[in-house]
Amino acid sequence: MSKSSAPKSTPKPDKGEVTAKTTAADVNQRSIFISAVLDMSWQLAVVVLLPIIGGFEIDKHLSTSPLFVLAGFLLAMGGVVVVLRRMLSNLNQHFFTRGKH
């Protein structure tokens, strides 16, 4: 029983063989995904930063130690879950139900 080794490089397609080409639909899906990711990034920044910074400022004003920062953190984590679920739902609806009409 002899072992054969894997090829050193990926073989090039023969003449006339079909290769993968980027279509307009691929470019459209990629641009939709990139815009969704950029949209999600600023939403996550707002959802995380506002409650935590707000909690810090309230703690500073009321002289309570980490109480409102922790409350802001918990609120921020809940907001992250909401943003992620909404974005995944939108992307799933767009990519997986578009051709099923």
One Martini backbone bead per residue (centre of mass of N, CA, C, O) as a GRO file, in nm:
protein
  101
    1MET     BB    1   0.089   0.042   0.029
    2SER     BB    2   0.071   0.350  -0.122
    3LYS     BB    3   0.147   0.687  -0.114
    4SER     BB    4   0.002   0.972  -0.237
    5SER     BB    5   0.062   1.279  -0.343
    6ALA     BB    6   0.000   1.589  -0.363
    7PRO     BB    7  -0.017   1.839  -0.548
    8LYS     BB    8   0.172   2.130  -0.572
    9SER     BB    9  -0.057   2.234  -0.770
   10THR     BB   10  -0.303   2.375  -0.934
   11PRO     BB   11  -0.459   2.297  -1.200
   12LYS     BB   12  -0.517   2.394  -1.508
   13PRO     BB   13  -0.736   2.454  -1.732
   14ASP     BB   14  -0.851   2.343  -2.005
   15LYS     BB   15  -0.933   2.376  -2.311
   16GLY     BB   16  -1.283   2.460  -2.279
   17GLU     BB   17  -1.308   2.495  -1.991
   18VAL     BB   18  -1.492   2.582  -1.726
   19THR     BB   19  -1.503   2.890  -1.557
   20ALA     BB   20  -1.530   3.109  -1.315
   21LYS     BB   21  -1.756   3.385  -1.321
   22THR     BB   22  -1.841   3.707  -1.286
   23THR     BB   23  -2.144   3.834  -1.220
   24ALA     BB   24  -2.389   4.064  -1.176
   25ALA     BB   25  -2.514   3.918  -0.931
   26ASP     BB   26  -2.256   3.903  -0.761
   27VAL     BB   27  -2.205   4.206  -0.744
   28ASN     BB   28  -2.478   4.279  -0.619
   29GLN     BB   29  -2.450   4.104  -0.363
   30ARG     BB   30  -2.188   4.231  -0.263
   31SER     BB   31  -2.297   4.523  -0.235
   32ILE     BB   32  -2.522   4.456  -0.037
   33PHE     BB   33  -2.339   4.341   0.185
   34ILE     BB   34  -2.157   4.589   0.229
   35SER     BB   35  -2.386   4.787   0.302
   36ALA     BB   36  -2.485   4.622   0.546
   37VAL     BB   37  -2.222   4.632   0.710
   38LEU     BB   38  -2.200   4.940   0.728
   39ASP     BB   39  -2.473   4.981   0.865
   40MET     BB   40  -2.413   4.800   1.112
   41SER     BB   41  -2.163   4.948   1.227
   42TRP     BB   42  -2.303   5.217   1.314
   43GLN     BB   43  -2.521   5.088   1.488
   44LEU     BB   44  -2.329   4.952   1.691
   45ALA     BB   45  -2.187   5.204   1.787
   46VAL     BB   46  -2.438   5.344   1.903
   47VAL     BB   47  -2.549   5.109   2.085
   48VAL     BB   48  -2.286   5.103   2.263
   49LEU     BB   49  -2.195   5.401   2.335
   50LEU     BB   50  -2.439   5.553   2.454
   51PRO     BB   51  -2.500   5.386   2.717
   52ILE     BB   52  -2.214   5.396   2.839
   53ILE     BB   53  -2.168   5.702   2.839
   54GLY     BB   54  -2.428   5.770   2.986
   55GLY     BB   55  -2.362   5.608   3.244
   56PHE     BB   56  -2.105   5.762   3.313
   57GLU     BB   57  -2.234   6.044   3.342
   58ILE     BB   58  -2.438   5.968   3.562
   59ASP     BB   59  -2.230   5.869   3.767
   60LYS     BB   60  -2.080   6.139   3.789
   61HIS     BB   61  -2.327   6.312   3.879
   62LEU     BB   62  -2.425   6.096   4.126
   63SER     BB   63  -2.188   5.928   4.255
   64THR     BB   64  -2.192   5.653   4.113
   65SER     BB   65  -2.022   5.413   4.026
   66PRO     BB   66  -2.115   5.131   3.824
   67LEU     BB   67  -2.421   5.126   3.776
   68PHE     BB   68  -2.481   5.277   3.490
   69VAL     BB   69  -2.267   5.132   3.328
   70LEU     BB   70  -2.387   4.849   3.358
   71ALA     BB   71  -2.663   4.921   3.244
   72GLY     BB   72  -2.549   5.016   2.970
   73PHE     BB   73  -2.421   4.747   2.895
   74LEU     BB   74  -2.680   4.578   2.893
   75LEU     BB   75  -2.823   4.753   2.683
   76ALA     BB   76  -2.609   4.715   2.462
   77MET     BB   77  -2.637   4.405   2.434
   78GLY     BB   78  -2.932   4.414   2.349
   79GLY     BB   79  -2.883   4.594   2.097
   80VAL     BB   80  -2.699   4.398   1.948
   81VAL     BB   81  -2.905   4.174   1.912
   82VAL     BB   82  -3.109   4.339   1.751
   83VAL     BB   83  -2.926   4.422   1.513
   84LEU     BB   84  -2.838   4.137   1.423
   85ARG     BB   85  -3.119   4.014   1.375
   86ARG     BB   86  -3.215   4.222   1.167
   87MET     BB   87  -2.985   4.184   0.961
   88LEU     BB   88  -3.020   3.879   0.914
   89SER     BB   89  -3.311   3.894   0.822
   90ASN     BB   90  -3.266   4.076   0.576
   91LEU     BB   91  -3.057   3.897   0.431
   92ASN     BB   92  -3.226   3.639   0.414
   93GLN     BB   93  -3.459   3.764   0.257
   94HIS     BB   94  -3.293   3.856   0.012
   95PHE     BB   95  -3.123   3.582  -0.064
   96PHE     BB   96  -3.357   3.334  -0.002
   97THR     BB   97  -3.649   3.472  -0.128
   98ARG     BB   98  -3.624   3.592  -0.418
   99GLY     BB   99  -3.659   3.305  -0.599
  100LYS     BB  100  -3.958   3.211  -0.441
  101HIS     BB  101  -4.225   3.309  -0.640
   0.00000   0.00000   0.00000
